[in-house]
Amino acid sequence: MSENGTNAKTGKYWQSDAALIMLALMWGTSHVITKDILSTHSPAFYTTARFGIAAVCFALLFSRHLLRSGRREVVQGIILGLCSFGGIAFYVAGLSITQASKAGFITGLYLVFTPLLAYLIFRTRPTRDHLTGLAIAIFGFILLSFPGVGESVNWGDLLVLLAAVGWASHIAATSAFARQSDVRVLAAVQVITVALLAGAVLILLRSIGYDRSPNPVDLRFGVQIGYMAIMVTFVAALVQTWAQGKVSSTHAAILYALEPVTAAFFAYLALGERLGLIKGIGAALIIAGVMVSRLRLATRISGSDRRSGELGLSGEV
């Protein structure tokens, strides 16, 4: 490959990385906002409103693409929607019980689940740099999520753990499907699927008298749900599907590891939830893991990068 071709390819990878990092930072802010919304609104109502607004945006802006979509794209979008709904349903239910910072930490366990599911389902093998960065990030995550004095595991933590499995499945499937189908259709169908499922659950819970929350719709809720629906759902779904079509699921998961760091930072600013020294070191290790994976430090240090270049080989990013 020519030098110009290599530079162009590298530039595209940095663009996708920048997009995934932006997503991780955006999702990190969502933990605190969601926690605040769930203090006055039911999880089913919140999820229905958030994804319902995003689904309307997709239907209005991409109706032509949806009408021209093929069966494979629709089926893949529905699968992504089911994975996403599973993650969100378990997450919002768990977040109503546990702390926002703890939820962000436990969610980060998709670092472990993503490469395993990607290999088991799609036979995607992570590279040496991915595995090295993943190991560092996982160790940082362990320190970051280590229970503090007086903290214990509760049902909310277990529900958030199930959410991590759902989102790991979503990450693995997105990287596989985005290389085969129109990312606009995939993003639209999955969001519409989540909206329909959430609406059905809300109607069911209301009909049996389980969901009796007043769910007030005021200015504060309007601003919060607007941000969550437009930025964290509509824009994020498009960006995630596009960017993950250019990188492996393991590499994407490592970049997403920045989410619990951001969640902890905003939980400190908004809710006063503090990080100690050990958790601070864990956050730094997560960032280090991201850099090892992106800069391919394991390959460079071992010298195999030069040998691969001489043989005309290249690893999956």
Secondary structure, DSSP 8 states (H G I E B T S, - for coil): --HHHHHHHHHHHHHHHHHHHHHHHHHHHHHHHHHHHHTTS-HHHHHHHHHHHHHHHHHHHSHHHHHT--HHHHHHHHHHHHHHHHHHHHHHHHHTTS-HHHHHHHHTTHHHHHHHHHHHHH-----HHHHHHHHHHHHHHHHHT---TT----HHHHHHHHHHHHHHHHHHHHHHHTTTS-HHHHHHHHHHHHHHHHHHHHHHHHHTT---------HHHHHHHHHHHIIIIIIHHHHHHHHHTSS-HHHHHHHHTHHHHHHHHHHHHHH-----HHHHHHHHHHHHHHHHHHHTHHHHHHTHHHHHHHHT-----
